[in-house]
Amino acid sequence: QVQVIETGGGSVQVGDSLRISCTASGLTFNDGAMGWFRQAPGKEREGGACIRFKFGTTDYSDSVKGRFTIYRDTTTNTVYLQMTGLQPEDTAKYYCAARSGKDGPGQGSCIDWTRGRFGYWGQGTQVTVSS
């Protein structure tokens, strides 16, 4: 059974940096992808970043490109989202999602990742940015 767990959220000030982490136990990391999504109150969920675990290739949504960095640690099977220059509009609950190549064509990569077609989701971690 795959279990996705996010850690590291919190409250910060405008301009601060924060790193959140995600682990997905029970997943074959060599053939999978993981993404970070976020959802603010009253808004739709939006994609943040995706990483293909095997090669470390990444993709970002325009809203976070240049400020957020997704990367993985293959020794611990952990994916991180390093966020810099945080703004109040970054306030949201951040969700980690994982998918495996075994789940179907394209599932082992970041193809069409923004559609949110990931089979495994965490409970989310709150990030609050105050001015």
N, C-alpha and C positions, 0 to 999 in steps of 0.2 A: 504494500500500500504506500502510495506517494504522499508525503506530508511536506507542505511548504510553510516555512516559518520566516517571518520578517522580524528584524530587530533594529533598534537604533533611532527610532523617531524621537521627536521632542519639540520643545519650544525654543526658538532662536530669534535674534533681532535681524532687521533688514541688513543685507550685505554679508551676513554670516555664512559659514559653510557648515555642512552636515553630511555625514555618511550613514547610509542605511544598508543593511545586509540582508541576505536571503540564502537560506539553505533549503534543499529539496531532497530529503531522504527517500530512498527507494527508487530513485531515477537513475537511468544509465546516462551519465553526463557526457560521455563521448559521442553521443548521438542525440543531442537535444539543444533546445534554445530556451532562454529565460528572458522575461521582459518585466519592465516596471511600468505600472499604470498608476494613475491617480484620479481621485474623484473628490471634488469639493462639494459642500452642501448645496443642493439645488442645481447642480450641474451634471452633465453627462460625464461618464468615465472617459478619460483621454489617455492615449499612449504617451510614454515618456522615452523609453529606450529599450533596445533589445540586443542580446548578445548570443551569437552561436557559440555554444560552449567549446566545441572541438577546435575551432580555428581562432576564436576570440574576435571574430568580425562583428561589427556593431552597426547599429542604425539608431537614429534619434528623430524625435518629432521636432518640428520647427520651434515649438515653444520652449524647448530646453537646450537645443543645440548650442554649443559654445559655452554653456554654463554647467551642464551636468555631464558626468562621465560614468559609463558603465564598464565594469571590468570584472574578471573572475580570477579566483585563486584555484587552480586545478589540484592543488595538494589537499585542500579542504572542501572542494566542491561548493564553494561559496561565491555568490555574485554580489557585487557591491554597486551602489549608486552614490557617487560622490557629487554632492550638490554645492555649488558656489554661487556667490552673488544672489542669495535668496531674497525674494520679494514677497510682499503680502499675497500676491496672486498665486504664489506657489503653495499656499496653505491648502492642504488636502489630506485625505487618507491615501497613503501610498500602498499599492498592492504589488506583490511579486507573483508572477505566473510562470509556469514551466510546461514544456511539452517535449515529447519524445518522438524521434524519427519512427519509432515503432507504431505511433498512433496514426500514421498516414503520410501520403506524399507531401513534402514540404514542411512537415512538422518538426524536422530536425534542424531547421534553419529559421531565419528571420523573414522569410517570404510572407508578405501580407500580415505581418505581425500586428499592425495597428488595428486590425479587425478584432483582435482580442480572442482569437481562436486558440486558446490554451486549455489544456485539459485539467490542469492542476493550479489551484489558487490558494494563496495564503489569506489570513484573516485581516491583514492590513496593519500599517503602523501610521500613527498620526504625526504629521509635520505641521507646525504652526509657526508662521513668521509674523512678527509684530513690528510695527514702526515706532 
